[in-house]
């Protein structure tokens, strides 16, 4: 687990999943601002789908699949 967000942001920027820029700040020194890239949006969408797949599979293992499906996760997976 990271102790700071900066190593994570640096890794994401190196993988071109986010785009960083230096900009003025109304609160003092210049700051670095980040936006998600097109590749980042694609990666995030796949990550969410994989994460939800894992939740569903784990829920099946512990007998909670019915409750999760009732709450709409199945609908979410189908729409993405």
N, C-alpha and C positions, 0 to 999 in steps of 0.2 A: 504494500500500500504506500502510495506517495505521501510525503509530508507537505507538499505544496502543489498547487495546480500548474506551476510553470514547467516542470519536466513533462507533464502530460501534454500541455499545449505545444511544447517544442516537438514532441514526437508526432503529434497530429499534423503540425505544420510541415515537418519533414516528409510525411507521407502524403502531403498535399490534400488532406481531408479538411483543413481549415486554411484560411488566408489571413495573415496578419499584416497590419499596417500601423505605422507610427502616426499619431495625431495629437493635436492640441487638446489640452484638458483645462476646463474652467477652474480646476482645483489645484493647480500647480504645474509641476513638470509634465513634459510630454508623456503620453501613455501609449501602450500598444493595444490596438483593438482587433478583434478577430471576427471573421464571418465564416460560415460553413461554405465549402466549395460544392460544386456539382457532384464531384466524386464523393465528398463527405456526406451529402444527402443520400446518395445511393448506398453507401456503406452503412449509414445509420438505419435506413429502411431494412436492409438485410439483417443487421444486428438485432433490430426489434423483432423481426420475424423469427429469427433463430432463438432469441431469448424467450419469446412466447411459446415456441415449440417445446423448449426445455421445461417451461412451467407446466404445460399441459402434460407432458410425459411424466414428470415428477408427480403431478397430481394424480395421474392414473395409478402410479405405483402406491400411493398412500390412500387411494380410494376416494379422492375428492373430485374426480373428473366431472361428475354430474353437476356439482355445485359451480365449478368454474364455467362449464359450458352454459349454464343458465344465466350467468352474469355477462355473457356476450363476448367472451374472448374468442370463441369460435367465429362469430360474425366479424370480429376485427381481423382475424387471420384471413378470412375469405375476401375482405375488401382491400387488403393490402397486396 
